Amino acid sequence: MNMTNMKLSSSEIRQYHEDGYLIPKLSLSELKLSELKQAVERVLVANRGIRPEHLISVHIDRLNDEGVRGDQTFFELASNPLILDCVEQVMGPDIILWGCQLFCKPGSDGMEVPMHQDGNYWPIRPLATCTAWIAIDESSLENGCMTVLPGSHRDGISYKHRKDERENLVLNQKVEDERVRFEQCIPLELDPGCFSLHDVHLVHGSATNSSDRRRAGVAIRYMPADSLFDRNLKKTGKGAGYLVNYAERPLWLMRGKDRAGNDLEIGHL
Ligand SMILES: O=C(O)CCC(=O)C(=O)O
């Protein structure tokens, strides 16, 4: 990586590793943000039967194998060098794009995301992912921004999760572990076009949106290409509360080399 591609300072990189998350002092251009807002409108119209928090694999520009009609704009976002350069600085040069989900919480009935660790759901071994979460609308405490527990990713601990039986949740399991100090959680408030990065082990979630303002954000999942996306570990199912199809999920090598024998052909038509 040459100097001009370096978007993060060494103290920001240190903060990511110490706290498990980071909000870079960067944002998308007005043009990219407005394209993204238009793409949100398109996918909301194209997927009327699906809760807007559940728009999974929205970067796949067709009716995908998880029942969602995606849009190329999200793939373009995932390919944006601004984001990839940051991911490279915290995760290394070999980068696979393996997931993308639009979490659009409508005003007044936006659903809660229970506090969880992403890795609880994912078939990646060794477990590793950096998520870039891009705010499309303003994301604040009032409309249900993400909250995170700084440092909870340390030592790669997988905390106990329990099935949450409440209805109207985006995910159906929550962390329930006496070692986790929820009172130390902090909100990640973001202006539209800004983004956060978080580690696969970070405990995080978000409250309902009872404000009158929509809160749309898109999470892009990148794994280091020396981890394996193990299609036999968790195949297809509604384990998270909605359909995922890891057996046929396409992977894209965005940078560097695949070093783990990942199948980069499955799911590409
Ligand atoms: O959008 C949210 O509120 C939650 C997102 C989340 O849990 C994630 O990106 O892993």
The ligand as an ORCA input file, in Angstrom:
! r2SCAN-3c Opt
* xyz 0 1
  O     -27.684     -1.500     11.799
  C     -27.737     -1.858     12.958
  O     -28.378     -1.256     13.802
  C     -26.980     -3.089     13.422
  C     -25.925     -3.504     12.473
  C     -25.184     -4.714     12.909
  O     -25.507     -5.397     13.838
  C     -23.998     -5.081     12.139
  O     -23.667     -4.411     11.157
  O     -23.330     -6.069     12.482
*
